[in-house]
Amino acid sequence: MSITIKNQTIPSILTSSFAGHDGDGMFPLSLLPSYRKLMKIILETGSGNITKSATRWPHIGNFRLLKPWTWRCIQNIGNRGMLNAYGLTNPGVEAIAPKIARAIAKGFKVIPSFYPQFIHGQAKAIEETGQAIEIYHHYMEFSFWVLELNFSCPNSAEKIKENMADAVALIKDIKQKYPWLCLIAKISFVHPQSFAQELVSAGVDIIHAINTIPHDLVYPDARSPLADLGGGGVSGGPIFRQAYEYNKRLRETLPQSVPMIMGGGVSDVSDAEKYYCIDAKAVSICTVCRLIPKEAERIVMANWN
């Protein structure tokens, strides 16, 4: 497996968010020997890292590294699962882009992820996405050929299901201005399959589904521990069945020529294989890397191209 597009290759295994905003590690996880070992294996095998999503300008979400009382927005919930309401905390593209360039220079295969903030209006989101692309291109030059646009964050101030028309308009605009750029659209469990079809018609090259599922859709009869932060998104083992069924239905509705990165709940090698069996061209992992790094190592090694 893997994805070959625009004469470039995207590996069959990708971490999503796990390697931080820079793609070569996330502090303070980088203090852990198990984390450093996994990052070394990712580097040596040529596996890929999709970064945590950036915004055009610095954004303060729910998590603050230097404020311990905010750490509760990331919780382990059992069954190899996590609940988070991280909320897009990041220092902005201008601070992140040169660090991604350094990660690429080290040999990491890094795909930047950008979150268009439609809360300020469609035109502003399109303008800021274009600015972000110019900044990435400035720092990465010829190594910048692919960008993930994240339309899936459940912990922002926006209602992501209401931004579908804005997302399609943004894709059309960006594809017209930057036809050389490979665009990955990351969509959410709350989006209908028709949204992915519209994104592809607008110019998206690859669909990435999915990341987390809102707590109330995984545990409809239980109040989220993070209810005051919007409920948060569940990842890891508890969502695999729902994520698998969503991806399976989505794959059946998209043209076979459109590659899919599938994720959501991958906790071991067999979970990754189940996605490959429904025609995933790449599989994304995150929570397993945090909770069971040894198993993440096995997933990476089992799919070493």
C-alpha positions, 0 to 999 in steps of 0.5 A: 500500500501507499499513495502515489500522486503528483509523482510523490509518495505518501507512506502506507502508515501515517501518524496523525497529530502524534508528532506535534505541530512540527512533525518530529516530536511533541513536548513533553512526550519527547521526554519519554524513552518509548516516545523517542524510540517510536519516533526513531522507528518512524524515521527509519522506516520512512513512515509519515507524520501528519502534523497537529493542525495549525491556524494562520495566527496563534490560537489559544485552545483549551490546553495550556502546557504551563497551566496544569489545571487545563491538562484534564482536557486530555484523558484516558478512558479505558479500552485503549481509548482517549477523550480530548478537548484540546481545542486547536492550541497552536502558535500559528503557521509562521512559527510552525513552518520553519520547524517543519522544514527542519524536521523534513531536513532530518529525514521525516516525511511530514505533511502539514495540517492546516485548520481554516477558521470559518468562524471569521467568514468564508472570505477570511478563511480563504485568504488565511489559507492562501497566506498559510500556503505561501508561508509553508512554500517559503520555508519548505520550497520544493519539499512542500507539495501536499497539505492537509486541510482539517475540516474535522476538529470537534473542539473548536468554536465552530459547528463543523457540520455547518461549514460544508459549503464554506469548505467546498468553496475554499477547496475550489479557490485554493485548487485554482490558485495552487493547482500543483498542490496535493490537497488532503481533506480531513473530514469528520464522523458527523459529515455525510458521505456527500460532503466528501463527494463534493470536496472531490468534485471541488478538487480534493485529491485525497480524503482522510477519514476519520480522527475522533468521534464526539463523546455523545455519539459514542456514549449517548447515555453518558455525560462527558467528563468534558461536557463544560468544554463541549464534550470532547472527541473520543479516539482509540479502541472505543470508536473502531467499530463506528469508524470502520463502518463509516469508512467502509460506506464512504469508500463505496461512495467515492470513485476508486481513483480517489485514495483514502487515508483511513483512521479511527480506533486503530489499536493493533496490526489487525485493525490496520489490516481491516482498513487495508481490506476495505481499500485504504491506501494509507492508515493513520494512527494516533491514540495507540502511539500514546497509550501502547507505543510497543503496539504502534511499533508493530503496526509501523513495522508490519506495514514498512514499504 
